Amino acid sequence: MYTVAALIYPDALATSVTLPMEILSAAAQTARSQRRTAPGVRFLLAAETAGAVTLDNGLTLECPVSQWELPALDLLILPAIWRTPLPTVRRCAAWLPQLQAIAAAGTRICSVGTASSLLAEAGLLDGRPATTHWNYFERFVRRYPQVHLKTRHLITQSDNIYCVGSVNSIADLCVHLAEDWYGSGIARAVEHQFSPEIRQPFQSAAWQDTPQRRHHDEIVLLAQQWLQDHMHSALSLQDMAPALGVSARTLHRRFRQATGMPPQAYLNALRLNTARELLHRSNLTIAEIAWQIGLQDASYFSQLFRRSNGVTPGQYREAVRGKLFDPPGKPAPGPP
């Protein structure tokens, strides 16, 4: 069972709580429909004092848990704050050491919009990348000069700390978490139910400061760049090790140790991320996309894509380009 909690304060935006709940619940339900032993998701709402909290918009939420008594968590959500975050920051000041302890325990923490100020006040963003709501960029920089604000990214990740710049971006992150918890097939199935035509893949939207990018193995960094540069050609991984001056066995061992995956899996991830973007944004045929990402066999590309995403490339393209309404002036369909 995954346990997710959201901190509730009066000026929280409810959608930054309910949207993650719906996406992650849908992922758990879909996973359990395919495998009964798949873990579920339990949600907790926590407030300064357990009980009902009426938000500024008039909605009342029941919070059965005090923020001082949170159990071990897999994810903590700090909801978006309406208008200036300073009143909430002051209200939560005494609780921030506990927020530090939750982060130190390895819990994933996600701030939405200006709730990144809570992370910054707790010192959890010092020297790290972060983002916040665009309307607060200048004030955020003035108040937290030690934070590396990424104004061109809607999502940032550094270890277990995530920031998203808006309520919409929390959907991108939750689909990413669903993929981590339940696999890419479940994540794509859920993604297709939550307006995929207006979404960006997590990898496109996010600035990631992760072990895959933060390791200090120079050979592996060169290997990652080599794969990025040669991804679009029909390369052989046997060519990479000699080009870097090491044996294939040594490179494979060091690559896996540094990134957590073998070179072929890393290459496949690069190719499939590019393929999803091309399916979404280009009119290239499936065969042309396969060629663009360095795969000569369109059938093999389709198999690889379906294994990773749970749908064929054609089904994915149809889903991400789906329209909710007919274009203006289009006549309604007549009887058959």
C-alpha positions, -999 to 999 in steps of 0.1 A, spaced: 0 0 0 14 34 -10 5 62 15 1 97 2 -7 127 24 -16 163 16 -11 192 39 -42 213 41 -42 250 50 -70 275 45 -56 292 14 -48 258 -3 -62 252 -38 -83 221 -36 -75 210 -72 -39 206 -64 -50 179 -39 -79 163 -57 -62 159 -91 -33 138 -76 -58 118 -56 -78 110 -88 -48 102 -110 -30 80 -85 -63 62 -75 -70 55 -111 -35 41 -115 -40 18 -85 -74 6 -96 -62 -1 -132 -32 -20 -118 -53 -40 -95 -78 -49 -123 -48 -65 -141 -30 -79 -110 -48 -85 -77 -17 -82 -57 -8 -47 -70 -5 -22 -42 -33 2 -35 -30 39 -26 -42 54 7 -47 91 10 -46 112 41 -55 149 46 -35 165 74 -39 199 90 -24 218 119 -51 203 141 -71 172 131 -106 181 121 -125 201 95 -107 228 75 -127 253 55 -108 267 26 -109 303 15 -131 291 -15 -157 278 10 -150 241 5 -147 222 38 -123 193 40 -122 167 68 -86 162 79 -84 131 102 -47 135 109 -26 163 125 4 173 105 24 167 137 14 130 136 19 119 101 28 82 95 56 70 72 47 83 37 55 75 1 45 110 -10 37 143 7 19 170 -13 21 207 -4 -8 222 -22 -8 254 -42 -13 285 -21 -38 311 -33 -22 346 -36 9 353 -15 23 323 3 37 343 33 7 339 57 9 301 52 47 302 55 44 320 88 16 297 100 38 266 93 70 280 107 70 258 138 63 227 117 92 231 92 117 211 112 92 182 109 91 188 71 129 185 72 127 152 90 102 139 65 125 148 37 155 132 55 136 100 58 135 98 20 98 106 15 90 121 -19 78 157 -13 60 177 -40 52 214 -37 26 229 -61 29 265 -72 40 289 -45 40 261 -19 77 258 -29 82 286 -4 76 261 24 104 239 11 127 270 7 119 282 42 128 248 55 162 250 37 153 220 16 160 238 -17 193 254 -8 216 248 -37 190 228 -55 169 234 -86 133 246 -80 104 262 -96 73 281 -85 43 299 -99 54 323 -127 38 353 -110 61 349 -80 94 344 -97 109 378 -88 98 377 -52 110 341 -48 145 350 -61 147 380 -38 136 360 -7 155 328 -15 187 337 -35 203 304 -25 178 284 -45 185 277 -82 152 288 -97 144 273 -131 120 297 -147 118 277 -180 107 245 -164 73 235 -151 87 207 -129 120 203 -111 134 172 -93 163 169 -70 165 135 -52 132 132 -35 122 168 -37 98 179 -65 84 213 -74 57 219 -100 49 254 -112 11 250 -115 -19 229 -108 -18 216 -143 17 204 -140 9 182 -110 -8 159 -136 25 154 -154 42 145 -122 15 121 -110 16 102 -143 53 99 -138 48 86 -103 22 62 -115 48 49 -141 73 44 -113 49 26 -90 29 6 -116 48 6 -149 46 24 -181 15 5 -194 -6 16 -164 7 51 -166 -2 55 -203 -36 40 -197 -43 65 -170 -27 94 -189 -51 88 -218 -80 94 -194 -68 128 -181 -67 151 -212 -35 138 -228 -39 162 -257 -29 192 -235 -1 174 -215 36 172 -218 56 141 -209 74 144 -176 107 142 -193 99 171 -215 86 194 -188 110 186 -160 145 197 -149 159 166 -132 188 166 -108 188 129 -104 215 102 -99 214 95 -136 227 130 -142 245 138 -110 270 109 -109 307 118 -113 318 89 -136 332 108 -165 332 77 -188 295 72 -182 288 108 -188 306 105 -221 286 73 -228 253 91 -221 263 119 -244 274 94 -271 241 76 -269 222 110 -272 243 120 -302 240 87 -320 204 78 -310 191 86 -345 214 62 -363 213 25 -365 241 22 -339 255 -8 -323 264 -6 -286 295 -26 -295 308 5 -311 305 26 -280 330 11 -257 359 13 -282 350 49 -290 354 57 -253 385 37 -248 372 11 -224 361 -26 -226 324 -33 -232 322 -53 -199 337 -24 -179 315 2 -195 283 -19 -189 292 -24 -153 300 13 -147 270 25 -167 246 4 -146 263 14 -113 261 51 -122 226 53 -138 207 23 -124 201 8 -158 221 -9 -186 231 11 -217 205 -6 -239 176 3 -215 189 39 -214 190 40 -252 155 26 -255 142 52 -230 158 80 -251 143 66 -283 108 61 -269 107 96 -253 116 110 -287 90 88 -304 62 100 -281 71 136 -289 71 128 -327 38 110 -324 23 139 -306 37 168 -326 46 156 -361 28 140 -391 55 115 -397 43 79 -404 51 52 -379 78 38 -402 94 73 -405 94 78 -368 110 44 -363 137 55 -388 141 89 -370 149 72 -337 174 48 -353 152 17 -357 150 2 -392 122 -22 -384 88 -5 -379 73 -37 -366 100 -40 -339 95 -3 -330 58 -9 -326 65 -39 -303 90 -20 -283 66 10 -280 36 -12 -269 57 -30 -244 67 3 -228 35 22 -232 7 -4 -232 -7 8 -266 5 8 -302 21 40 -316 -10 46 -337 -33 43 -306 -10 66 -287 -11 92 -315 -49 90 -317 -52 95 -279 -29 124 -276 -44 142 -305 -80 135 -295 -104 165 -296 -132 171 -272 -153 191 -297 -159 191 -334 -145 221 -352 -168 251 -357 -190 248 -387 -186 211 -391 -220 195 -398 -234 171 -373 -233 135 -385 -265 124 -402 -283 91 -399 -264 61 -414 
